[in-house]
C-alpha cells in the first residue's frame, strides 16, 4: 500500500520493480496481483464505506449532494461535487 500511495499512477510491473524484496520479478508481480485481488480491498468493502464516512462528516444531510467521480488523470483532482 505504501508504494501505491507514493506512486499514484503505476502499473503492476512498475510496483514489482519498486518492491524491495529479494525475490524474482515475476514472483513480486504475482504477489501484487494476489494482494490487489483480496476481498478486503474491493471498492465495495473498503473504499465506498470510507467515502461514505468522509461525506457524512463533511456535508449536512439536509442539503442535496451530487457527486461525480472522474477516473481519468486530471491533475490531482478526481472527485468533484455540485451543490
N, CA and C atoms as a LAMMPS dump frame, in Angstrom:
ITEM: TIMESTEP
0
ITEM: NUMBER OF ATOMS
249
ITEM: BOX BOUNDS ff ff ff
-5.0000000000000000e+02 5.0000000000000000e+02
-5.0000000000000000e+02 5.0000000000000000e+02
-5.0000000000000000e+02 5.0000000000000000e+02
ITEM: ATOMS id mol type element x y z
1 1 1 N 0.824 -1.188 0
2 1 2 C 0 0 0
3 1 3 C 0.872 1.257 0
4 2 1 N 2 1.202 0.678
5 2 2 C 2.89 2.361 0.714
6 2 3 C 3.332 2.763 -0.683
7 3 1 N 3.683 1.781 -1.5
8 3 2 C 4.115 2.079 -2.866
9 3 3 C 2.985 2.699 -3.674
10 4 1 N 1.756 2.222 -3.472
11 4 2 C 0.61 2.798 -4.186
12 4 3 C 0.387 4.251 -3.792
13 5 1 N 0.575 4.563 -2.522
14 5 2 C 0.37 5.932 -2.064
15 5 3 C 1.463 6.868 -2.558
16 6 1 N 2.679 6.375 -2.643
17 6 2 C 3.797 7.214 -3.081
18 6 3 C 3.8 7.436 -4.593
19 7 1 N 3.384 6.425 -5.332
20 7 2 C 3.406 6.476 -6.787
21 7 3 C 1.961 6.342 -7.271
22 8 1 N 1.3 7.461 -7.496
23 8 2 C -0.142 7.46 -7.741
24 8 3 C -0.558 6.758 -9.027
25 9 1 N 0.198 6.874 -10.061
26 9 2 C -0.136 6.237 -11.328
27 9 3 C 0.942 5.224 -11.657
28 10 1 N 0.612 3.96 -11.448
29 10 2 C 1.608 2.912 -11.669
30 10 3 C 0.95 1.673 -12.259
31 11 1 N 1.774 0.849 -12.844
32 11 2 C 1.323 -0.453 -13.308
33 11 3 C 1.808 -1.494 -12.307
34 12 1 N 1.257 -2.686 -12.395
35 12 2 C 1.703 -3.76 -11.509
36 12 3 C 3.181 -4.034 -11.74
37 13 1 N 3.609 -3.965 -12.982
38 13 2 C 5.022 -4.193 -13.293
39 13 3 C 5.916 -3.134 -12.65
40 14 1 N 5.463 -1.882 -12.679
41 14 2 C 6.255 -0.813 -12.057
42 14 3 C 6.334 -1.016 -10.545
43 15 1 N 5.222 -1.414 -9.928
44 15 2 C 5.242 -1.689 -8.492
45 15 3 C 6.181 -2.857 -8.18
46 16 1 N 6.137 -3.893 -9.013
47 16 2 C 7.007 -5.045 -8.796
48 16 3 C 8.476 -4.642 -8.873
49 17 1 N 8.784 -3.719 -9.75
50 17 2 C 10.166 -3.233 -9.881
51 17 3 C 10.586 -2.46 -8.633
52 18 1 N 9.646 -1.731 -8.03
53 18 2 C 9.953 -0.903 -6.875
54 18 3 C 9.989 -1.673 -5.549
55 19 1 N 9.424 -2.878 -5.53
56 19 2 C 9.394 -3.655 -4.279
57 19 3 C 10.801 -4.049 -3.854
58 20 1 N 11.138 -3.785 -2.602
59 20 2 C 12.498 -4.074 -2.13
60 20 3 C 12.684 -5.495 -1.59
61 21 1 N 12.089 -6.492 -2.239
62 21 2 C 12.208 -7.874 -1.764
63 21 3 C 13.173 -8.651 -2.648
64 22 1 N 13.967 -9.528 -2.058
65 22 2 C 14.962 -10.293 -2.83
66 22 3 C 14.353 -11.528 -3.508
67 23 1 N 13.256 -11.323 -4.244
68 23 2 C 12.638 -12.423 -4.993
69 23 3 C 12.543 -12.02 -6.455
70 24 1 N 12.279 -12.981 -7.314
71 24 2 C 12.219 -12.712 -8.748
72 24 3 C 11.094 -11.745 -9.09
73 25 1 N 11.313 -11.01 -10.173
74 25 2 C 10.332 -10.031 -10.644
75 25 3 C 8.95 -10.65 -10.817
76 26 1 N 8.868 -11.805 -11.462
77 26 2 C 7.568 -12.454 -11.71
78 26 3 C 6.878 -12.831 -10.405
79 27 1 N 7.627 -13.247 -9.422
80 27 2 C 7.05 -13.573 -8.111
81 27 3 C 6.49 -12.324 -7.445
82 28 1 N 7.231 -11.225 -7.537
83 28 2 C 6.745 -9.961 -6.972
84 28 3 C 5.467 -9.522 -7.676
85 29 1 N 5.427 -9.662 -9.01
86 29 2 C 4.248 -9.265 -9.783
87 29 3 C 3.042 -10.107 -9.39
88 30 1 N 3.219 -11.412 -9.265
89 30 2 C 2.111 -12.296 -8.868
90 30 3 C 1.641 -11.977 -7.447
91 31 1 N 2.575 -11.684 -6.544
92 31 2 C 2.206 -11.32 -5.169
93 31 3 C 1.374 -10.045 -5.143
94 32 1 N 1.74 -9.071 -5.944
95 32 2 C 0.97 -7.819 -6.02
96 32 3 C -0.421 -8.098 -6.573
97 33 1 N -0.516 -8.906 -7.605
98 33 2 C -1.823 -9.238 -8.178
99 33 3 C -2.706 -9.918 -7.141
100 34 1 N -2.161 -10.873 -6.416
101 34 2 C -2.942 -11.556 -5.374
102 34 3 C -3.381 -10.582 -4.288
103 35 1 N -2.484 -9.688 -3.901
104 35 2 C -2.806 -8.704 -2.868
105 35 3 C -3.944 -7.787 -3.32
106 36 1 N -3.857 -7.281 -4.544
107 36 2 C -4.88 -6.362 -5.044
108 36 3 C -6.224 -7.04 -5.274
109 37 1 N -6.232 -8.362 -5.374
110 37 2 C -7.478 -9.103 -5.555
111 37 3 C -8.107 -9.549 -4.238
112 38 1 N -7.525 -9.195 -3.117
113 38 2 C -8.1 -9.561 -1.827
114 38 3 C -9.495 -8.961 -1.675
115 39 1 N -10.396 -9.728 -1.102
116 39 2 C -11.773 -9.265 -0.892
117 39 3 C -11.815 -8.003 -0.027
118 40 1 N -10.925 -7.915 0.943
119 40 2 C -10.915 -6.758 1.842
120 40 3 C -10.485 -5.468 1.146
121 41 1 N -9.921 -5.554 -0.058
122 41 2 C -9.505 -4.36 -0.792
123 41 3 C -10.472 -3.982 -1.919
124 42 1 N -11.561 -4.698 -2.049
125 42 2 C -12.54 -4.391 -3.097
126 42 3 C -13.143 -3.015 -2.833
127 43 1 N -13.521 -2.349 -3.893
128 43 2 C -14.066 -0.994 -3.76
129 43 3 C -15.326 -0.971 -2.904
130 44 1 N -16.143 -2.021 -3.01
131 44 2 C -17.393 -2.066 -2.24
132 44 3 C -17.161 -2.287 -0.748
133 45 1 N -16.115 -3.032 -0.398
134 45 2 C -15.9 -3.353 1.012
135 45 3 C -14.966 -2.388 1.733
136 46 1 N -14.108 -1.706 1.009
137 46 2 C -13.16 -0.798 1.655
138 46 3 C -13.398 0.661 1.31
139 47 1 N -13.372 0.981 0.034
140 47 2 C -13.358 2.386 -0.375
141 47 3 C -14.721 3.062 -0.274
142 48 1 N -15.814 2.397 -0.663
143 48 2 C -17.139 3.016 -0.556
144 48 3 C -17.491 3.37 0.89
145 49 1 N -17.272 2.468 1.86
146 49 2 C -17.542 2.86 3.25
147 49 3 C -16.694 4.045 3.72
148 50 1 N -15.436 4.098 3.291
149 50 2 C -14.595 5.243 3.668
150 50 3 C -15.124 6.549 3.078
151 51 1 N -15.514 6.508 1.82
152 51 2 C -16.073 7.703 1.174
153 51 3 C -17.357 8.12 1.868
154 52 1 N -18.178 7.152 2.236
155 52 2 C -19.436 7.454 2.93
156 52 3 C -19.178 8.161 4.262
157 53 1 N -18.204 7.686 5.019
158 53 2 C -17.863 8.316 6.299
159 53 3 C -17.385 9.747 6.077
160 54 1 N -16.518 9.947 5.108
161 54 2 C -15.997 11.283 4.823
162 54 3 C -17.128 12.227 4.415
163 55 1 N -18.016 11.775 3.537
164 55 2 C -19.116 12.623 3.082
165 55 3 C -20.069 12.968 4.216
166 56 1 N -20.351 12.004 5.081
167 56 2 C -21.25 12.265 6.213
168 56 3 C -20.648 13.27 7.179
169 57 1 N -19.33 13.263 7.319
170 57 2 C -18.669 14.213 8.214
171 57 3 C -18.574 15.611 7.606
172 58 1 N -18.433 15.698 6.296
173 58 2 C -18.186 16.98 5.647
174 58 3 C -19.451 17.716 5.2
175 59 1 N -20.524 16.982 4.925
176 59 2 C -21.718 17.601 4.349
177 59 3 C -22.943 17.306 5.187
178 60 1 N -23.855 18.262 5.233
179 60 2 C -25.073 18.112 6.007
180 60 3 C -26.109 17.331 5.195
181 61 1 N -26.84 16.404 5.852
182 61 2 C -27.788 15.565 5.118
183 61 3 C -29.005 16.323 4.563
184 62 1 N -29.317 17.494 5.099
185 62 2 C -30.494 18.22 4.613
186 62 3 C -30.267 18.905 3.259
187 63 1 N -29.025 19.008 2.834
188 63 2 C -28.723 19.596 1.537
189 63 3 C -28.422 18.492 0.524
190 64 1 N -29.049 18.56 -0.651
191 64 2 C -28.756 17.529 -1.657
192 64 3 C -27.299 17.627 -2.122
193 65 1 N -26.716 16.495 -2.375
194 65 2 C -25.321 16.437 -2.795
195 65 3 C -25.227 15.564 -4.036
196 66 1 N -24.657 16.117 -5.091
197 66 2 C -24.408 15.343 -6.31
198 66 3 C -22.91 15.13 -6.396
199 67 1 N -22.538 13.899 -6.607
200 67 2 C -21.142 13.528 -6.586
201 67 3 C -20.751 12.921 -7.92
202 68 1 N -19.629 13.358 -8.466
203 68 2 C -19.115 12.797 -9.719
204 68 3 C -17.694 12.305 -9.473
205 69 1 N -17.433 11.085 -9.875
206 69 2 C -16.092 10.519 -9.725
207 69 3 C -15.481 10.396 -11.108
208 70 1 N -14.354 11.03 -11.289
209 70 2 C -13.653 11.045 -12.563
210 70 3 C -12.45 10.125 -12.459
211 71 1 N -12.41 9.097 -13.273
212 71 2 C -11.319 8.133 -13.191
213 71 3 C -10.18 8.456 -14.15
214 72 1 N -10.228 9.581 -14.799
215 72 2 C -9.124 9.949 -15.675
216 72 3 C -8.015 10.601 -14.865
217 73 1 N -6.942 10.906 -15.486
218 73 2 C -5.811 11.526 -14.796
219 73 3 C -5.853 13.033 -15.011
220 74 1 N -6.744 13.68 -14.337
221 74 2 C -6.89 15.117 -14.463
222 74 3 C -6.253 15.781 -13.256
223 75 1 N -4.978 16.002 -13.364
224 75 2 C -4.151 16.57 -12.293
225 75 3 C -4.36 15.792 -11.004
226 76 1 N -4.51 16.48 -9.896
227 76 2 C -4.698 15.789 -8.618
228 76 3 C -6.16 15.767 -8.195
229 77 1 N -7.046 16.177 -9.082
230 77 2 C -8.476 16.19 -8.744
231 77 3 C -9.169 15.02 -9.423
232 78 1 N -9.83 14.195 -8.645
233 78 2 C -10.582 13.102 -9.229
234 78 3 C -11.953 12.945 -8.589
235 79 1 N -12.332 13.891 -7.756
236 79 2 C -13.64 13.877 -7.125
237 79 3 C -14.163 15.302 -7.126
238 80 1 N -15.365 15.485 -7.631
239 80 2 C -15.938 16.826 -7.627
240 80 3 C -17.359 16.755 -7.096
241 81 1 N -17.862 17.891 -6.667
242 81 2 C -19.223 17.916 -6.141
243 81 3 C -19.96 19.106 -6.721
244 82 1 N -21.257 18.963 -6.771
245 82 2 C -22.111 20.059 -7.211
246 82 3 C -23.228 20.203 -6.184
247 83 1 N -23.421 21.389 -5.697
248 83 2 C -24.469 21.619 -4.686
249 83 3 C -25.649 22.334 -5.309
